[in-house]
Structure formats: C-alpha cells, structure tokens
Amino acid sequence: MAIYIQLEEILKARNMTSKELCGKIGITEANLSILRSNKAKGVRFATINKICYYLNCEVGDILKFDGILEELDEDE
C-alpha cells in the first residue's frame, strides 16, 4: 500500500465515532469509510487539516508510510 491511513486507532484513542467525525469535518460516512479502509487513492489537504484539527493530532499520526514504493498502473 505504501501510504496508509491509521484513523481507527486515533478515533478509538479520542473516544470519537466515525459518525461524529463525519459531522465535524463535513464528509459522508461512505467517504470516511473509504479512508478508514485504506481504499482511497487520494485525499484533500483540507480534509486532512479538518481531521487533524478535530482529532487533535498531527498528520504523521494518521498517515503512515510502510517503506514500499508503490508503482502506479500505466492507465492511472
């Protein structure tokens, strides 16, 4: 995966549900689910900003790099 989102752990540590976070940052539960399941191909900086603000965390707390270079498909 190369870069993955570690949102579940932060939500649990902050005693916040994903539904509460959705309400605060203004995205749908479906889109947050895509982020939480690491199926997102991209995320806006504005969204990351809101997530970090409402979860009181740093970007590095939610975005992790696994040390693997992910090659893009030719058609992407």
MDTraj code that builds the backbone (N, CA, C; nanometers):
import mdtraj as md
import numpy as np

residues = "MET ALA ILE TYR ILE GLN LEU GLU GLU ILE LEU LYS ALA ARG ASN MET THR SER LYS GLU LEU CYS GLY LYS ILE GLY ILE THR GLU ALA ASN LEU SER ILE LEU ARG SER ASN LYS ALA LYS GLY VAL ARG PHE ALA THR ILE ASN LYS ILE CYS TYR TYR LEU ASN CYS GLU VAL GLY ASP ILE LEU LYS PHE ASP GLY ILE LEU GLU GLU LEU ASP GLU ASP GLU".split()
xyz = np.array([
    [0.0821, -0.1197, 0.0000],
    [0.0000, 0.0000, 0.0000],
    [0.0861, 0.1256, 0.0000],
    [0.2037, 0.1248, 0.0529],
    [0.2963, 0.2384, 0.0609],
    [0.2546, 0.3383, 0.1682],
    [0.1470, 0.4125, 0.1464],
    [0.0978, 0.5062, 0.2479],
    [-0.0405, 0.4597, 0.2903],
    [-0.0611, 0.4515, 0.4196],
    [-0.1911, 0.4095, 0.4689],
    [-0.2391, 0.5033, 0.5790],
    [-0.3676, 0.4993, 0.6023],
    [-0.4313, 0.5890, 0.6985],
    [-0.4646, 0.5102, 0.8241],
    [-0.4168, 0.5602, 0.9348],
    [-0.4352, 0.4941, 1.0629],
    [-0.5406, 0.5707, 1.1447],
    [-0.6601, 0.5775, 1.0903],
    [-0.7658, 0.6578, 1.1502],
    [-0.8376, 0.5847, 1.2626],
    [-0.8561, 0.4556, 1.2477],
    [-0.9271, 0.3761, 1.3503],
    [-0.8657, 0.3952, 1.4884],
    [-0.7348, 0.3840, 1.4947],
    [-0.6641, 0.3914, 1.6221],
    [-0.6809, 0.5281, 1.6875],
    [-0.6737, 0.6342, 1.6072],
    [-0.6877, 0.7696, 1.6607],
    [-0.8304, 0.7933, 1.7077],
    [-0.9274, 0.7466, 1.6305],
    [-1.0674, 0.7605, 1.6727],
    [-1.0909, 0.6913, 1.8069],
    [-1.0409, 0.5711, 1.8211],
    [-1.0577, 0.4984, 1.9474],
    [-0.9896, 0.5709, 2.0625],
    [-0.8691, 0.6200, 2.0386],
    [-0.7945, 0.6900, 2.1435],
    [-0.8657, 0.8184, 2.1870],
    [-0.9393, 0.8799, 2.0940],
    [-1.0099, 1.0052, 2.1249],
    [-1.1549, 0.9814, 2.1663],
    [-1.1949, 0.8551, 2.1750],
    [-1.3331, 0.8194, 2.2093],
    [-1.4343, 0.8906, 2.1202],
    [-1.4074, 0.8882, 1.9903],
    [-1.4961, 0.9515, 1.8938],
    [-1.5385, 0.8482, 1.7913],
    [-1.6635, 0.8527, 1.7524],
    [-1.7113, 0.7619, 1.6483],
    [-1.6837, 0.8237, 1.5118],
    [-1.6823, 0.7391, 1.4113],
    [-1.6612, 0.7896, 1.2763],
    [-1.7776, 0.8798, 1.2350],
    [-1.8969, 0.8496, 1.2831],
    [-2.0136, 0.9326, 1.2519],
    [-1.9976, 1.0734, 1.3101],
    [-1.9452, 1.0828, 1.4323],
    [-1.9200, 1.2138, 1.4927],
    [-1.8171, 1.2918, 1.4112],
    [-1.7093, 1.2236, 1.3700],
    [-1.6059, 1.2901, 1.2928],
    [-1.6609, 1.3381, 1.1588],
    [-1.7420, 1.2578, 1.0945],
    [-1.8034, 1.2976, 0.9673],
    [-1.8816, 1.4274, 0.9831],
    [-1.9583, 1.4353, 1.0899],
    [-2.0369, 1.5553, 1.1152],
    [-1.9501, 1.6787, 1.1345],
    [-1.8371, 1.6605, 1.1990],
    [-1.7474, 1.7728, 1.2262],
    [-1.6721, 1.8185, 1.1016],
    [-1.6264, 1.7234, 1.0203],
    [-1.5426, 1.7613, 0.9057],
    [-1.6217, 1.7781, 0.7771],
    [-1.7480, 1.7382, 0.7773],
    [-1.8335, 1.7616, 0.6614],
    [-1.8125, 1.6683, 0.5441],
    [-1.7852, 1.5407, 0.5715],
    [-1.7810, 1.4422, 0.4632],
    [-1.8788, 1.3299, 0.4958],
    [-1.9124, 1.2530, 0.3961],
    [-2.0088, 1.1449, 0.4165],
    [-1.9427, 1.0283, 0.4896],
    [-2.0261, 0.9486, 0.5523],
    [-1.9744, 0.8290, 0.6191],
    [-1.9124, 0.7336, 0.5178],
    [-1.9662, 0.7304, 0.3968],
    [-1.9109, 0.6440, 0.2926],
    [-1.7686, 0.6870, 0.2575],
    [-1.7464, 0.8173, 0.2433],
    [-1.6116, 0.8656, 0.2107],
    [-1.5148, 0.8429, 0.3262],
    [-1.5594, 0.8611, 0.4490],
    [-1.4714, 0.8340, 0.5628],
    [-1.4396, 0.6850, 0.5706],
    [-1.5363, 0.6028, 0.5365],
    [-1.5140, 0.4583, 0.5351],
    [-1.4065, 0.4203, 0.4340],
    [-1.4066, 0.4869, 0.3192],
    [-1.3041, 0.4622, 0.2176],
    [-1.1668, 0.4987, 0.2728],
    [-1.1588, 0.6100, 0.3448],
    [-1.0323, 0.6487, 0.4076],
    [-0.9896, 0.5469, 0.5125],
    [-1.0818, 0.5100, 0.6003],
    [-1.0514, 0.4178, 0.7104],
    [-1.0069, 0.2813, 0.6598],
    [-1.0606, 0.2393, 0.5459],
    [-1.0275, 0.1069, 0.4927],
    [-0.9066, 0.1104, 0.3997],
    [-0.8429, 0.2284, 0.3881],
    [-0.7248, 0.2463, 0.3033],
    [-0.7511, 0.2160, 0.1567],
    [-0.8719, 0.2444, 0.1110],
    [-0.9060, 0.2245, -0.0294],
    [-0.9038, 0.3552, -0.1074],
    [-0.8778, 0.4661, -0.0381],
    [-0.8738, 0.5967, -0.1043],
    [-0.7485, 0.6078, -0.1901],
    [-0.7633, 0.6651, -0.3073],
    [-0.6482, 0.6882, -0.3951],
    [-0.5920, 0.8277, -0.3727],
    [-0.6653, 0.9109, -0.3017],
    [-0.6205, 1.0464, -0.2733],
    [-0.7081, 1.1075, -0.1656],
    [-0.6583, 1.2141, -0.1066],
    [-0.7349, 1.2856, -0.0048],
    [-0.6927, 1.4324, -0.0106],
    [-0.7870, 1.5208, 0.0063],
    [-0.7578, 1.6642, 0.0014],
    [-0.6877, 1.7080, 0.1289],
    [-0.5959, 1.8037, 0.1124],
    [-0.5280, 1.8594, 0.2289],
    [-0.6282, 1.9229, 0.3244],
    [-0.7338, 1.9827, 0.2711],
    [-0.8359, 2.0445, 0.3561],
    [-0.9027, 1.9401, 0.4454],
    [-0.9241, 1.8211, 0.3915],
    [-0.9840, 1.7132, 0.4701],
    [-0.8878, 1.6664, 0.5783],
    [-0.7613, 1.6496, 0.5432],
    [-0.6608, 1.6098, 0.6424],
    [-0.6511, 1.7155, 0.7516],
    [-0.6545, 1.8423, 0.7111],
    [-0.6493, 1.9527, 0.8065],
    [-0.7628, 1.9425, 0.9076],
    [-0.8839, 1.9199, 0.8595],
    [-1.0004, 1.9092, 0.9488],
    [-0.9903, 1.7863, 1.0387],
    [-0.9470, 1.6745, 0.9828],
    [-0.9320, 1.5524, 1.0635],
    [-0.8330, 1.5770, 1.1766],
    [-0.7189, 1.6349, 1.1439],
    [-0.6175, 1.6619, 1.2465],
    [-0.6678, 1.7617, 1.3501],
    [-0.7405, 1.8622, 1.3058],
    [-0.7941, 1.9629, 1.3983],
    [-0.8907, 1.8987, 1.4977],
    [-0.9887, 1.8258, 1.4463],
    [-1.0918, 1.7703, 1.5342],
    [-1.0447, 1.6501, 1.6155],
    [-0.9411, 1.5818, 1.5690],
    [-0.8866, 1.4706, 1.6468],
    [-0.7657, 1.5138, 1.7297],
    [-0.7293, 1.6409, 1.7169],
    [-0.6162, 1.6959, 1.7920],
    [-0.4926, 1.6075, 1.7750],
    [-0.4542, 1.5896, 1.6484],
    [-0.3389, 1.5053, 1.6183],
    [-0.2558, 1.5677, 1.5077],
    [-0.1415, 1.5103, 1.4821],
    [-0.0533, 1.5533, 1.3750],
    [-0.0793, 1.4678, 1.2506],
    [-0.0433, 1.5210, 1.1361],
    [-0.0598, 1.4467, 1.0110],
    [0.0094, 1.3106, 1.0201],
    [0.1277, 1.3078, 1.0789],
    [0.2030, 1.1835, 1.0928],
    [0.1381, 1.0819, 1.1856],
    [0.0413, 1.1260, 1.2636],
    [-0.0320, 1.0324, 1.3494],
    [-0.1319, 0.9505, 1.2685],
    [-0.1792, 1.0060, 1.1573],
    [-0.2800, 0.9344, 1.0792],
    [-0.2271, 0.8810, 0.9463],
    [-0.1272, 0.9470, 0.8879],
    [-0.0689, 0.8982, 0.7624],
    [0.0619, 0.8269, 0.7924],
    [0.0724, 0.7039, 0.7508],
    [0.1916, 0.6224, 0.7750],
    [0.2474, 0.5716, 0.6425],
    [0.3798, 0.5548, 0.6387],
    [0.4491, 0.5030, 0.5215],
    [0.5106, 0.3684, 0.5580],
    [0.4839, 0.2665, 0.4764],
    [0.5319, 0.1323, 0.5090],
    [0.6678, 0.0986, 0.4473],
    [0.7300, 0.1946, 0.3789],
    [0.8629, 0.1726, 0.3228],
    [0.8642, 0.1080, 0.1860],
    [0.7470, 0.0866, 0.1287],
    [0.7381, 0.0212, -0.0019],
    [0.7003, 0.1247, -0.1073],
    [0.7742, 0.1256, -0.2186],
    [0.7419, 0.2137, -0.3294],
    [0.6270, 0.1527, -0.4074],
    [0.5183, 0.2269, -0.4159],
    [0.4023, 0.1778, -0.4896],
    [0.4082, 0.2331, -0.6311],
    [0.4125, 0.1463, -0.7272],
    [0.4163, 0.1857, -0.8682],
    [0.2738, 0.2065, -0.9165],
    [0.2528, 0.3129, -0.9920],
    [0.1221, 0.3393, -1.0490],
    [0.1012, 0.2550, -1.1741],
    [-0.0230, 0.2160, -1.1960],
    [-0.0564, 0.1467, -1.3210],
    [-0.0442, 0.2467, -1.4346],
    [-0.0152, 0.1990, -1.5536],
    [0.0001, 0.2851, -1.6709],
    [-0.1272, 0.3617, -1.7025],
    [-0.2458, 0.3021, -1.6734],
    [-0.3703, 0.3685, -1.7084],
    [-0.4230, 0.4592, -1.5993],
    [-0.3492, 0.4813, -1.4928],
    [-0.3940, 0.5711, -1.3853],
    [-0.3364, 0.7080, -1.4053],
])
top = md.Topology()
chain = top.add_chain()
for i, resn in enumerate(residues, 1):
    res = top.add_residue(resn, chain, resSeq=i)
    for name in ("N", "CA", "C"):
        top.add_atom(name, md.element.get_by_symbol(name[0]), res)
traj = md.Trajectory(xyz[None], top)
